[in-house]
Amino acid sequence: MAAISLSGAVPSALPEDRRHPAHNHPAHNRAAPGYRAPEYRAPDWLPGLESVAPAHQETGWLQDFLLSPHSADILGYLRAARATGGPVLDLGCGAGRLAVPFAHHGFQVEAVDRDESCLGRLRSWALRSGPLARDSVTATRAELEGLQLRSSYGFVMLAGAMISAVRPAARPALLAEIAAHLHPGGTLALDYTVHRPAGLTADPTRNWVFRVPRYGAADDMVIARQHFDAEADREEITYFTRPNGSGGGLRRVHATRKWIVDPERLCAELRAAGFRIGLRDSHPLDARTESVFLLCRRR
C-alpha cells in the first residue's frame, strides 16, 4: 500500500511488508531465525496526522489506526517512567492506550481526559484486564487548560502530540502546574510534530490517501486533508472515508484542530516553568516534518 498525495507532494511509498504496523510487530517475528528487535523508526507516511480531538464510538477504528503507527512510543514512555518512578500522570489519556499498559507494569496511573466517553472505554478496558489494572488506574475528567492537580507524581506524560491541543497562551500555566506537582527529580515526557515554516507557507493544504484495515469488512479508503494557518498557528485535519471498492461518494467522518508548536517557544516555556530538557529525540516523518520526543527534568 502507498500513501498518495492529492496536492502534488507525493510521499514515499509504503513498502509491502509495512502495510499495517501490526505486521511488523516483534511479537509476530520472535520465532524467526536470527530475529533482532528492530529499532523504532517513525513512519514517513502519516506526517503529523494523529488526532487530538476526542474519539467517538463510530470513529474509534480511525483513531486507533492513526495512533497505531506510533505504538512503539509506549516503550519509550515506559522506559522513561521506569527510570524515574511513579505515580504516573497521563494527560490527554484517551481510551487508555498508555494508561492500561502502564498499570500492567506495576504503575499507579492517574489518567486525565476531557471526554467522558473515552474515559468510559478506558475504565471498561481496565476492568477487563484484571485486578491489577482495575486497581491501579484512576480516571479523571478534566480539561488540560486550567488544570488543577491535587497529587504529586514521579512521571507525567503528554503523549500523542497532546501538547498541540493546548492553546499557546495556556501552555505556560499548564507546564507550571505540572512542575509544581512533580516529585524532586521527576520527569515530564511529551512528543509533538514540527513543521518547517517555509513549507507551511508554500503548501498550506496537503491531502493524504491511505487505507485502513477493517477487520471482518472491506478496507476503508481514507483521505486526510491537512490545512495549516501559519498566521493563526492553527492546523486542521479533516478525514473523509469511502469503503474500498464502493462506488459511493466520500463521507466526512472526523476532524481535529491543533495548535502549531513553535519548538523555540516551547523550550522557553519549559525553562520558565522550572524544567531542563534532558533528552531531545527526533525522527523525520517526511521532507518537511519531524516528530520530536522530549524528556524534561524538574530542576
C-alpha atoms as one frame of an Amber mdcrd trajectory, in Angstrom:
protein
   0.000   0.000   0.000   1.220   3.503  -0.732   0.134   6.794   0.723  -0.819
   9.104  -2.114  -0.811  12.891  -2.037  -3.526  14.744  -3.912  -1.710  18.088
  -3.740   1.395  17.312  -5.781   3.755  16.444  -2.921   3.980  12.677  -3.262
   5.082  10.925  -0.051   7.260   7.843  -0.063   5.587   4.575  -0.964   4.990
   2.273   1.957   6.880  -0.998   1.452   4.621  -4.021   1.134   5.801  -5.516
   4.427   4.784  -2.319   6.282   1.176  -2.269   5.138  -0.001  -2.252   8.723
   2.106  -1.716  11.863   0.924  -4.998  13.403   2.517  -6.925  10.526   5.977
  -5.907  11.682   5.435  -6.021  15.419   8.220  -8.014  17.128   5.651 -10.364
  18.657   4.942 -11.692  15.150   8.616 -12.323  14.371  10.271 -13.629  17.524
  10.360 -17.209  16.226  12.135 -16.243  13.020  15.764 -17.400  12.746  18.225
 -14.655  13.559  15.467 -12.348  14.824  16.666  -8.958  16.070  14.333  -6.416
  17.644  14.068  -3.538  15.148  14.995  -0.018  16.120  11.983   2.269  16.273
  11.668   4.488  13.222   8.756   6.851  12.958   6.698   6.153   9.823   7.111
   8.542   6.909   3.606   8.207   5.553   1.446   9.801   8.248   3.109  13.202
   8.762   1.506  14.529  11.919  -1.986  13.202  11.228  -2.594  11.998  14.784
  -5.827  13.365  16.230  -6.122  15.335  19.459  -9.922  15.512  19.229 -11.989
  13.104  21.369 -12.671   9.727  19.778 -16.264   8.722  19.209 -17.620   5.205
  19.069 -18.243   5.354  15.335 -14.725   6.651  14.557 -12.723   4.657  17.096
 -11.354   2.471  14.285  -9.793   5.538  12.649  -8.361   6.909  15.893  -6.804
   3.543  16.723  -5.241   3.341  13.282  -3.845   6.880  13.408  -2.093   6.136
  16.690  -1.016   2.576  15.923   1.983   3.597  13.765   3.266   5.325  16.903
   2.585   2.366  19.208   6.321   1.963  19.739   6.136   5.212  21.715   4.626
   3.202  24.562   8.008   1.520  25.026   9.819   4.866  25.054   7.463   6.327
  27.622   7.632   3.156  29.709  11.441   3.176  29.771  11.439   6.803  30.853
   8.897   6.109  33.608  10.919   3.188  34.937  13.970   5.411  35.217  12.007
   7.943  37.244   9.344   6.026  39.128   5.689   6.711  39.724   2.991   7.561
  40.321   2.245   8.384  36.674   0.025  11.150  35.338  -1.258  10.565  31.789
  -2.639  13.844  30.420  -4.948  13.512  27.430  -5.121   9.764  28.034  -7.915
   8.992  25.567  -9.144   5.413  25.899  -6.081   4.317  27.876  -3.603   3.474
  25.126  -0.741   4.091  27.592  -2.502   4.137  30.955  -3.633   0.488  30.950
  -0.274  -0.965  29.775   1.460   1.150  32.429  -0.841  -0.313  35.080   0.045
  -3.818  33.870   3.682  -2.928  34.506   3.003  -2.028  38.119   2.497   1.749
  37.981  -0.215   3.665  39.736  -1.701   5.849  36.987  -3.994   8.843  37.080
  -5.467   9.169  33.593  -6.926  12.571  32.694  -9.065  13.393  29.673 -11.784
  15.892  28.831 -14.017  13.326  27.111 -16.179  11.094  29.279 -16.790   8.545
  26.510 -13.033   7.968  26.191 -12.732   7.562  29.938 -15.599   5.067  29.824
 -13.670   2.975  27.289 -10.591   3.206  29.499 -12.491   2.030  32.586 -14.014
  -0.885  30.672 -10.604  -1.946  29.351  -9.066  -1.740  32.825 -11.875  -3.839
  34.288 -11.483  -6.479  31.567  -7.725  -6.550  32.138  -7.916  -7.915  35.669
  -7.472  -6.666  39.218  -4.003  -5.158  38.720  -5.153  -2.730  36.042  -8.522
  -2.201  37.691  -6.955  -1.164  40.991  -4.053   0.829  39.516  -5.820   3.269
  37.179  -7.800   6.307  38.302  -9.738   8.036  35.521 -10.335  11.771  35.957
 -12.347  14.033  33.704 -10.724  17.466  33.331  -9.614  19.991  30.735  -5.893
  20.488  30.256  -6.374  24.246  30.176  -6.897  25.446  33.728  -5.877  22.043
  35.106  -5.595  21.894  38.903  -3.761  18.876  40.298  -4.204  17.526  43.819
  -1.497  14.873  43.958   2.206  14.651  43.154   3.817  12.416  40.558   7.152
  10.958  39.563   6.335  10.883  35.853   3.960  12.977  33.740   3.305  12.377
  30.050   1.626  14.298  27.242   1.686  11.546  24.609   0.220  11.527  21.116
   1.081  15.204  20.482  -1.344  16.306  23.210   0.694  19.460  23.831  -0.656
  20.670  20.466  -4.194  20.507  21.879  -3.360  23.308  24.337  -3.513  26.967
  23.299  -0.031  28.524  23.284  -1.284  31.196  25.686  -2.405  28.492  28.131
   0.713  26.305  27.919   2.842  28.200  30.490   0.206  27.728  33.208  -0.158
  24.020  32.397   3.601  23.449  32.477   3.923  25.371  35.744   1.123  23.281
  37.288   2.870  20.073  36.212   6.219  21.255  37.598   4.624  22.167  40.934
   3.261  18.620  41.304   6.334  16.635  40.260   8.487  14.878  42.794  12.031
  16.285  43.047  13.894  14.883  40.070  10.591  13.908  38.435  10.196  13.817
  34.661   7.800  15.303  32.137   7.726  13.446  28.804   5.988  14.748  25.697
   6.018  14.496  21.938   4.913  16.819  19.171   5.195  17.343  15.421   7.371
  20.092  13.950   6.558  21.508  10.515   9.081  23.680   8.694   7.590  27.193
   8.449   8.591  27.611   4.800   6.642  24.502   3.900   3.508  25.750   5.645
   3.589  28.987   3.673   4.362  27.413   0.304   1.939  24.499   0.630  -0.665
  25.194   3.325  -3.007  22.373   2.258  -1.976  18.740   1.846  -4.144  15.716
   1.107  -3.140  12.195   2.053  -4.780   8.963   0.924  -4.363   5.666   2.757
  -6.305   2.511   3.519  -7.399   1.370   6.954  -7.997  -2.364   7.567 -11.500
  -3.007   8.879 -11.416  -6.461  10.389 -14.354  -8.515   9.199 -15.101  -5.982
   6.474 -13.505  -4.376   3.433 -10.726  -1.854   3.995 -11.719   1.786   4.061
 -10.025   4.344   1.876  -9.348   7.488   3.906  -8.494  10.948   2.644  -6.983
  13.260   5.241  -6.984  16.942   4.330  -4.347  18.760   6.383  -4.679  22.562
   6.298  -2.294  24.976   8.036  -2.993  28.567   9.022   0.503  29.774   9.850
  -0.637  33.240  10.923  -3.081  31.832  13.466  -0.731  28.957  14.484  -3.529
  26.509  13.729  -3.748  23.210  11.915  -6.974  21.469  10.932  -7.235  17.916
   9.661 -10.460  16.579   8.181 -10.913  12.889   7.399 -13.144  11.546   4.640
 -13.761   7.868   4.001 -15.156   5.529   1.372 -15.319   1.729   1.739 -12.836
   0.022  -0.571 -14.487  -0.969  -3.832 -17.528   1.144  -3.103 -18.903   3.319
  -5.848 -20.332   5.761  -3.345 -19.060   9.234  -2.558 -16.753  10.374   0.196
 -18.147  10.796   3.700 -16.720  13.174   6.286 -16.125  11.125   9.424 -13.826
  13.084  11.708 -11.987  16.375  12.168  -9.385  17.637  14.585  -7.830  21.062
  15.200  -4.386  21.507  16.698  -2.024  24.326  17.519   1.213  24.517  15.566
   4.069  24.078  18.047   6.982  26.510  17.832   9.909  24.491  19.272  11.868
  27.519  20.484   8.842  28.996  22.227   8.018  25.658  23.845  11.597  25.256
  25.118  11.479  28.755  26.626   8.176  27.922  28.341   9.624  24.703  29.758
  12.626  26.565  31.200  10.373  29.243  32.679   8.286  26.521  34.369  11.410
  25.088  36.030  12.319  22.269  33.636  15.560  21.399  31.919  15.468  19.297
  28.765  17.457  16.125  29.355  16.717  14.423  26.034  15.503  15.540  22.631
  14.954  12.714  20.152  13.626  13.434  16.663  12.542  11.314  13.713  11.783
  12.637  10.215   8.254  11.979   9.004   8.773  13.471   5.566  10.962  16.122
   3.902   9.487  18.992   5.915   8.093  17.341   9.053   9.627  15.656  12.084
   8.348  14.042  15.248  10.068  15.200  18.456  10.187  13.442  21.824  11.327
  15.371  24.913  12.276  14.243  28.407  12.277  17.184  30.809  13.505  17.019
  34.385  12.335  19.294  37.133  15.256  21.438  38.244
